[in-house]
Amino acid sequence: MKAIIINFNEVSFIAGTNQKSKFEVKIRDVQFAGAFSFVQALEALFKKLLGDNFSVRISPQNVEIQYLLPIAYAGHLPSVLKIYCLK
């Protein structure tokens, strides 16, 4: 059963005498599959409804959901209110 697919750019382990062991992982991307594939479907739906102002960034540390809300006020160019949800 696939649930989460993690693609790596690099995985390395270095060990030797008289040196500290080092383990390093560089993750390229994370995708949800199987029962969790609804995450990509929700992202596509929100992107369709909200346009380019909506984004989802998935990283090893968190999932960042961002919506940039244009705000226009009395004779000024619109500014942007950023709304984040971090976990």
N, C-alpha and C positions, 0 to 999 in steps of 0.2 A: 504494500500500500504506500503510495507516494503522498506525502503531505507538504513537505517543504523541499525545494530544490535549491541547493547552494552551489554556484559556480565559482571556482577559484581562479585567480590570476597566478598565485604562487603559494606553495606550502613548503617550508624549509625547517630542518632541524639540524643544528650544529652542536656537536659535543666533542670534547677532547680533554686530555690531561692538562691540568693547570689553567683551565679556562672555564668560565661559567657556561652552562648549556643554554642554548638559545633556540626557541621555537617561534616561528613567525608565520602568520597566515594573512594573505591579502585576498579578500573576497571581492569578486567582480560584481555579482548580483545575487539577489535572493528572489525566488519565485514561489508562489503558493500553488499547490496541485491537489488533486483529489478533493477531499472534503473541504479544503481551504481555497479552492480555485475561485470561490465567490469573491475573494478579495480583488482579484484582477477584474472581474465582471463589475463590481461596484465602482472601481476606479474608472473604468471605461464609461459607465453610466453617468457618474458625476462629471467627468470630463466633457461628455456630450451635452449635459444640461447646463454646466457652468462655464464651459469654454476654457480658454488658456489661463484664466485666473485661478484654476484649480489644479493642484498637483499632489501626488503622493510619492514620497521617497522612502524606500525601505532600505535600511542599513543593518549591520549586525547589532548595533546598539539600540536602535529604536525605529519606529515608524513615524514619519513626519507627514502630517496632512496639512496642506496650506491652501488658504483661499485669500486672494488679494481682492479686497472690496474697494472699488473706486468711490471716492467721496467728493462731490462737487459742492462748493459753498460760495455764496455771494461774490461773484465776479472773479474768482480765482480758478486756476486750472485744477482739475481733479487731483487729489492726493490719494494715497493708497493706505488702507488699513490692513495689516497682515494678521491673519487669524491662524494660530498654530495649535495642533494637538500632538503632544509628545508623550510617549510612554516608555 
